[in-house]
């Protein structure tokens, strides 16, 4: 499998680019994830010519909006330099299917970065200047912080978004047709249902509008809505609905014992006694013996390589 290109804050790869000359190497990213993602590092602060080591910067609120200035010298303002650097990276970032950024950084943080007011009081509601520009220019791009990847639900959500966005960008968007759009929707529909049932129905309505004469505009609306839907973390309740829906494809193949076993496993999953991987594995076992074309084509049972073990913890 070709690795998926993903941008990353360079310090998370172990590069000694932090203001104090250190790094923030992340073991999960550089271990497990690096088998599936090829990482391309950015250090915006080094990129604008600040040295290593360098004075720390922070975000401050001002009449002209949020600015990145020296923590000790507020006249040292690098806001425009960081914005320019971000724009220069757009052609590279356009080729990526995800971004992992360093939490709490005034350049790279995605959310809850401290913004200091004129009384020197911090409010954790900012976004680093580099990441703010990237997210504004590429609203569909999955972006996540390394700290949040420690949460099994957020980790599964982000990685799934990267795989789906990559599939869209590389296999479907080039030479898109009404048939390809319909196929993409059919194969991901069960995943959408696990995130949000109503939005999944809405996605079906959008996809059904596609005609060759309006394909470009419908596809833009569709994929924007897909990525927004996937941002909602899938819930046990929604997964239960999907699992029961899938069970319906086996109703003529299973004897009463097998049916009861599935019901029991689903119930234990619903109560939080066992992770999602257990009912999924049991369903795969039954579909191996009694294949169904729709379920085989769907990405729901295997949305990413099993070795990532993401469903063992959700
Ligand atoms: S957080 Fe961003 S700006 Fe800071 S050292 Fe890491 S890559 Fe560089």
Boltz pocket constraint, residues with backbone or C-beta under 6 A from the ligand:
constraints:
  - pocket:
      binder: B
      contacts: [[A, 8], [A, 9], [A, 10], [A, 11], [A, 12], [A, 17], [A, 18], [A, 19], [A, 42], [A, 43], [A, 44], [A, 45], [A, 46], [A, 102], [A, 105], [A, 107], [A, 108]]
      max_distance: 6.0
